Amino acid sequence: MSQGSCRGPGYWIIRYNSLLNKQFTHHTKAIAFADDLVITTKAESIPEAENIINAELSKISIWAIENKLQFNEQKSQVMLLTRRKRKENREIKIYLNNKPLIQVSSMKYLGIIFDHKLTFREYINYMAEKCTKLIFSLSKSAKLNWRLQHAALKSIYTGAILPLLLHGAPIWYKSINITSNKLKLIRVQKLINIKIATAYRTVSNEALSTLTGLTPITTKIQKASKYYRIIRGCE
């Protein structure tokens, strides 16, 4: 199967589907996007998690051999998700192709950074920094070409900044209950609000949002998440 061929994606889906349909235990769920595969396992203890996931990876390795494929253990990672506060050994030994996988405290999947406690602090930091740089970059371009009109700035926000701020919101929306996370997102919106309203930095984001007509970012995140849960039948 050559890269770039028209038949390639369809052929890959047919082949990959047989892996997703394998009989994993009820503890395990396989999630795939293109050629990225995530295996999640729920267990009561680290030894139990090790036993289950290693058994599941054995099935996957056998499937790969049968289909003349190989998963690269050097590009594969393992992360232990837990919110337990008590001190305990957090090392987990998982093997693929008889080689140990690197254990990480965070990993990026489909553009979202998941940390081992699911606080999404690292992801929000990354997203806020990226959006801030983008606002300054696009605002500079708009100033040169469009004289920084309010309509241009709103277009920058709704077309470039807001989609980034809402990316994966149904996954991490609860993290805005953490004050530090919420403030970082508010600062991003306030930056564009100040430019649109040509206001002082001392004006609150709520007041600025009223002036600019932009929905406060925390409300926007909650609405986007609620809408997703409704269409998915979660509510």
C-alpha positions as a Markdown table, in Angstrom:
| # | Residue | x | y | z |
|---|---|---|---|---|
| 1 | Met | 0.0 | 0.0 | 0.0 |
| 2 | Ser | 1.8 | 3.1 | -1.2 |
| 3 | Gln | 1.4 | 6.5 | 0.4 |
| 4 | Gly | -0.7 | 9.0 | -1.5 |
| 5 | Ser | -2.6 | 6.3 | -3.4 |
| 6 | Cys | -6.4 | 6.8 | -3.8 |
| 7 | Arg | -7.1 | 3.2 | -2.6 |
| 8 | Gly | -4.7 | 3.5 | 0.4 |
| 9 | Pro | -7.1 | 5.1 | 3.0 |
| 10 | Gly | -10.0 | 2.7 | 2.2 |
| 11 | Tyr | -7.7 | -0.3 | 2.3 |
| 12 | Trp | -6.2 | 0.8 | 5.6 |
| 13 | Ile | -9.7 | 1.3 | 7.1 |
| 14 | Ile | -10.7 | -2.2 | 6.1 |
| 15 | Arg | -7.6 | -3.8 | 7.5 |
| 16 | Tyr | -7.5 | -1.6 | 10.7 |
| 17 | Asn | -11.1 | -2.4 | 11.5 |
| 18 | Ser | -10.3 | -6.0 | 12.2 |
| 19 | Leu | -8.0 | -4.8 | 15.0 |
| 20 | Leu | -10.7 | -2.6 | 16.5 |
| 21 | Asn | -13.1 | -5.5 | 16.4 |
| 22 | Lys | -10.8 | -7.8 | 18.4 |
| 23 | Gln | -12.2 | -9.3 | 21.6 |
| 24 | Phe | -10.6 | -7.1 | 24.3 |
| 25 | Thr | -11.6 | -7.5 | 27.9 |
| 26 | His | -14.4 | -5.3 | 29.3 |
| 27 | His | -11.7 | -3.3 | 31.1 |
| 28 | Thr | -10.2 | -2.2 | 27.7 |
| 29 | Lys | -11.2 | 0.2 | 24.9 |
| 30 | Ala | -9.4 | 0.7 | 21.6 |
| 31 | Ile | -9.6 | 4.2 | 20.1 |
| 32 | Ala | -8.2 | 5.0 | 16.6 |
| 33 | Phe | -7.8 | 8.0 | 14.4 |
| 34 | Ala | -6.1 | 7.4 | 11.0 |
| 35 | Asp | -3.0 | 5.3 | 12.0 |
| 36 | Asp | -2.9 | 6.5 | 15.7 |
| 37 | Leu | -4.1 | 3.9 | 18.1 |
| 38 | Val | -4.9 | 4.4 | 21.8 |
| 39 | Ile | -5.6 | 1.5 | 24.2 |
| 40 | Thr | -7.2 | 2.5 | 27.5 |
| 41 | Thr | -7.5 | 0.1 | 30.4 |
| 42 | Lys | -9.3 | 0.6 | 33.7 |
| 43 | Ala | -8.0 | -1.3 | 36.8 |
| 44 | Glu | -8.1 | -1.1 | 40.6 |
| 45 | Ser | -4.3 | -1.3 | 41.0 |
| 46 | Ile | -1.1 | -0.9 | 39.0 |
| 47 | Pro | -0.3 | -4.6 | 39.0 |
| 48 | Glu | -3.8 | -5.4 | 37.6 |
| 49 | Ala | -3.4 | -2.7 | 35.0 |
| 50 | Glu | 0.0 | -4.1 | 33.9 |
| 51 | Asn | -1.5 | -7.6 | 33.6 |
| 52 | Ile | -4.5 | -6.5 | 31.5 |
| 53 | Ile | -2.7 | -4.1 | 29.2 |
| 54 | Asn | 0.2 | -6.4 | 28.5 |
| 55 | Ala | -2.2 | -9.2 | 27.6 |
| 56 | Glu | -4.1 | -6.8 | 25.3 |
| 57 | Leu | -0.8 | -5.7 | 23.6 |
| 58 | Ser | 0.1 | -9.3 | 23.1 |
| 59 | Lys | -3.1 | -9.7 | 21.1 |
| 60 | Ile | -2.3 | -6.6 | 19.1 |
| 61 | Ser | 1.3 | -7.8 | 18.4 |
| 62 | Ile | -0.1 | -11.1 | 17.1 |
| 63 | Trp | -2.6 | -9.2 | 14.9 |
| 64 | Ala | 0.2 | -7.1 | 13.5 |
| 65 | Ile | 2.3 | -10.2 | 12.6 |
| 66 | Glu | -0.7 | -11.9 | 10.9 |
| 67 | Asn | -1.3 | -8.7 | 8.9 |
| 68 | Lys | 2.4 | -8.2 | 8.1 |
| 69 | Leu | 2.5 | -4.9 | 10.1 |
| 70 | Gln | 4.5 | -3.7 | 13.0 |
| 71 | Phe | 3.8 | -1.1 | 15.7 |
| 72 | Asn | 6.9 | 1.0 | 16.5 |
| 73 | Glu | 7.6 | 0.6 | 20.3 |
| 74 | Gln | 10.0 | 3.6 | 20.1 |
| 75 | Lys | 7.1 | 5.9 | 19.1 |
| 76 | Ser | 4.7 | 4.3 | 21.6 |
| 77 | Gln | 4.2 | 5.6 | 25.1 |
| 78 | Val | 2.4 | 4.6 | 28.3 |
| 79 | Met | 0.8 | 7.0 | 30.8 |
| 80 | Leu | -0.8 | 6.1 | 34.1 |
| 81 | Leu | -3.9 | 8.2 | 34.8 |
| 82 | Thr | -4.8 | 8.5 | 38.5 |
| 83 | Arg | -6.0 | 11.1 | 40.9 |
| 84 | Arg | -5.1 | 9.2 | 44.0 |
| 85 | Lys | -3.3 | 11.5 | 46.5 |
| 86 | Arg | -1.6 | 8.9 | 48.6 |
| 87 | Lys | 2.0 | 8.2 | 48.0 |
| 88 | Glu | 2.7 | 5.0 | 46.1 |
| 89 | Asn | 4.8 | 3.6 | 43.3 |
| 90 | Arg | 3.5 | 5.1 | 40.1 |
| 91 | Glu | 5.8 | 3.2 | 37.8 |
| 92 | Ile | 4.0 | 0.9 | 35.3 |
| 93 | Lys | 5.8 | -1.7 | 33.2 |
| 94 | Ile | 4.2 | -2.2 | 29.8 |
| 95 | Tyr | 5.8 | -4.0 | 26.9 |
| 96 | Leu | 5.3 | -4.0 | 23.1 |
| 97 | Asn | 7.3 | -6.3 | 20.8 |
| 98 | Asn | 8.9 | -7.6 | 24.0 |
| 99 | Lys | 10.4 | -4.1 | 24.7 |
| 100 | Pro | 9.4 | -1.7 | 27.5 |
| 101 | Leu | 7.5 | 1.4 | 26.6 |
| 102 | Ile | 8.5 | 4.8 | 27.8 |
| 103 | Gln | 6.3 | 6.1 | 30.7 |
| 104 | Val | 5.3 | 9.7 | 30.4 |
| 105 | Ser | 3.4 | 12.2 | 32.6 |
| 106 | Ser | 1.7 | 13.8 | 29.6 |
| 107 | Met | 1.0 | 13.0 | 26.0 |
| 108 | Lys | -0.5 | 14.8 | 23.0 |
| 109 | Tyr | -3.3 | 13.1 | 21.1 |
| 110 | Leu | -5.3 | 14.8 | 18.3 |
| 111 | Gly | -4.0 | 18.2 | 19.3 |
| 112 | Ile | -4.9 | 17.9 | 23.0 |
| 113 | Ile | -2.3 | 17.4 | 25.8 |
| 114 | Phe | -3.5 | 14.9 | 28.4 |
| 115 | Asp | -1.7 | 15.0 | 31.7 |
| 116 | His | -1.6 | 12.1 | 34.2 |
| 117 | Lys | -4.1 | 13.8 | 36.5 |
| 118 | Leu | -6.3 | 15.1 | 33.8 |
| 119 | Thr | -6.0 | 18.7 | 35.0 |
| 120 | Phe | -5.3 | 19.9 | 31.4 |
| 121 | Arg | -3.1 | 22.6 | 32.9 |
| 122 | Glu | -0.3 | 21.9 | 30.4 |
| 123 | Tyr | -2.7 | 22.0 | 27.5 |
| 124 | Ile | -4.3 | 25.3 | 28.5 |
| 125 | Asn | -0.9 | 26.9 | 29.0 |
| 126 | Tyr | 0.1 | 25.7 | 25.5 |
| 127 | Met | -3.2 | 26.9 | 23.9 |
| 128 | Ala | -3.1 | 30.3 | 25.7 |
| 129 | Glu | 0.4 | 30.9 | 24.6 |
| 130 | Lys | -0.3 | 29.9 | 21.0 |
| 131 | Cys | -3.4 | 32.1 | 20.8 |
| 132 | Thr | -1.6 | 35.1 | 22.3 |
| 133 | Lys | 1.2 | 34.9 | 19.8 |
| 134 | Leu | -1.4 | 34.5 | 17.0 |
| 135 | Ile | -3.4 | 37.5 | 18.2 |
| 136 | Phe | -0.3 | 39.7 | 18.1 |
| 137 | Ser | 0.8 | 38.3 | 14.7 |
| 138 | Leu | -2.6 | 38.7 | 13.0 |
| 139 | Ser | -3.3 | 42.0 | 14.6 |
| 140 | Lys | 0.0 | 43.3 | 13.2 |
| 141 | Ser | -0.9 | 42.1 | 9.8 |
| 142 | Ala | -4.4 | 43.6 | 10.1 |
| 143 | Lys | -3.0 | 47.0 | 11.2 |
| 144 | Leu | -0.8 | 47.1 | 8.1 |
| 145 | Asn | -3.4 | 46.0 | 5.6 |
| 146 | Trp | -6.8 | 46.9 | 7.1 |
| 147 | Arg | -5.9 | 49.7 | 9.6 |
| 148 | Leu | -7.0 | 47.5 | 12.4 |
| 149 | Gln | -10.8 | 48.0 | 12.0 |
| 150 | His | -13.1 | 46.4 | 14.6 |
| 151 | Ala | -14.7 | 44.1 | 12.1 |
| 152 | Ala | -11.3 | 42.8 | 11.0 |
| 153 | Leu | -10.4 | 42.1 | 14.6 |
| 154 | Lys | -13.7 | 40.3 | 15.2 |
| 155 | Ser | -13.0 | 38.2 | 12.1 |
| 156 | Ile | -9.6 | 37.3 | 13.5 |
| 157 | Tyr | -11.1 | 36.2 | 16.8 |
| 158 | Thr | -14.1 | 34.2 | 15.4 |
| 159 | Gly | -12.1 | 32.7 | 12.5 |
| 160 | Ala | -8.7 | 32.0 | 14.0 |
| 161 | Ile | -8.7 | 32.3 | 17.8 |
| 162 | Leu | -12.0 | 30.9 | 18.9 |
| 163 | Pro | -11.7 | 27.6 | 17.1 |
| 164 | Leu | -8.4 | 27.0 | 18.9 |
| 165 | Leu | -9.9 | 27.9 | 22.3 |
| 166 | Leu | -12.8 | 25.6 | 21.8 |
| 167 | His | -10.8 | 22.6 | 20.3 |
| 168 | Gly | -11.7 | 19.5 | 22.3 |
| 169 | Ala | -13.7 | 21.5 | 24.8 |
| 170 | Pro | -16.1 | 18.7 | 25.6 |
| 171 | Ile | -13.1 | 16.7 | 26.9 |
| 172 | Trp | -11.5 | 19.4 | 29.1 |
| 173 | Tyr | -14.3 | 21.8 | 29.9 |
| 174 | Lys | -14.4 | 20.9 | 33.6 |
| 175 | Ser | -10.8 | 22.1 | 34.0 |
| 176 | Ile | -12.0 | 25.7 | 33.8 |
| 177 | Asn | -13.3 | 25.2 | 37.3 |
| 178 | Ile | -9.7 | 25.5 | 38.3 |
| 179 | Thr | -9.2 | 29.3 | 38.8 |
| 180 | Ser | -5.7 | 29.4 | 37.2 |
| 181 | Asn | -6.9 | 27.6 | 34.1 |
| 182 | Lys | -9.9 | 29.9 | 33.7 |
| 183 | Leu | -7.9 | 33.1 | 34.2 |
| 184 | Lys | -5.5 | 32.1 | 31.4 |
| 185 | Leu | -8.4 | 31.7 | 28.9 |
| 186 | Ile | -10.0 | 34.9 | 30.0 |
| 187 | Arg | -6.7 | 36.8 | 29.5 |
| 188 | Val | -6.6 | 35.6 | 25.9 |
| 189 | Gln | -10.1 | 36.8 | 25.2 |
| 190 | Lys | -9.4 | 40.1 | 27.1 |
| 191 | Leu | -6.4 | 40.8 | 24.9 |
| 192 | Ile | -8.5 | 40.8 | 21.7 |
| 193 | Asn | -11.4 | 42.5 | 23.5 |
| 194 | Ile | -9.1 | 45.4 | 24.5 |
| 195 | Lys | -8.0 | 45.8 | 20.9 |
| 196 | Ile | -11.6 | 45.7 | 19.5 |
| 197 | Ala | -13.0 | 48.1 | 22.1 |
| 198 | Thr | -9.8 | 50.3 | 22.2 |
| 199 | Ala | -10.2 | 50.2 | 26.0 |
| 200 | Tyr | -7.9 | 50.3 | 29.0 |
| 201 | Arg | -6.4 | 47.1 | 30.5 |
| 202 | Thr | -8.1 | 47.8 | 33.8 |
| 203 | Val | -11.6 | 47.2 | 32.3 |
| 204 | Ser | -13.0 | 43.8 | 33.2 |
| 205 | Asn | -13.4 | 41.1 | 30.5 |
| 206 | Glu | -17.2 | 41.0 | 31.3 |
| 207 | Ala | -17.6 | 44.7 | 30.6 |
| 208 | Leu | -15.4 | 44.4 | 27.5 |
| 209 | Ser | -17.4 | 41.4 | 26.2 |
| 210 | Thr | -20.6 | 43.5 | 26.5 |
| 211 | Leu | -19.0 | 46.4 | 24.5 |
| 212 | Thr | -17.6 | 44.1 | 21.8 |
| 213 | Gly | -20.6 | 41.7 | 21.7 |
| 214 | Leu | -18.3 | 38.7 | 22.2 |
| 215 | Thr | -19.7 | 35.9 | 24.5 |
| 216 | Pro | -17.4 | 35.4 | 27.6 |
| 217 | Ile | -15.0 | 32.6 | 26.8 |
| 218 | Thr | -16.0 | 30.4 | 29.8 |
| 219 | Thr | -19.6 | 30.6 | 28.8 |
| 220 | Lys | -18.7 | 29.7 | 25.2 |
| 221 | Ile | -16.8 | 26.7 | 26.4 |
| 222 | Gln | -19.7 | 25.5 | 28.6 |
| 223 | Lys | -22.2 | 26.0 | 25.8 |
| 224 | Ala | -20.0 | 24.1 | 23.2 |
| 225 | Ser | -19.6 | 21.2 | 25.7 |
| 226 | Lys | -23.3 | 21.1 | 26.5 |
| 227 | Tyr | -24.3 | 21.1 | 22.8 |
| 228 | Tyr | -21.9 | 18.2 | 22.2 |
| 229 | Arg | -23.3 | 16.2 | 25.1 |
| 230 | Ile | -26.8 | 16.8 | 23.8 |
| 231 | Ile | -26.2 | 15.6 | 20.2 |
| 232 | Arg | -24.3 | 12.6 | 21.6 |
| 233 | Gly | -27.3 | 11.8 | 23.8 |
| 234 | Cys | -25.3 | 12.3 | 27.1 |
| 235 | Glu | -28.0 | 14.6 | 28.5 |
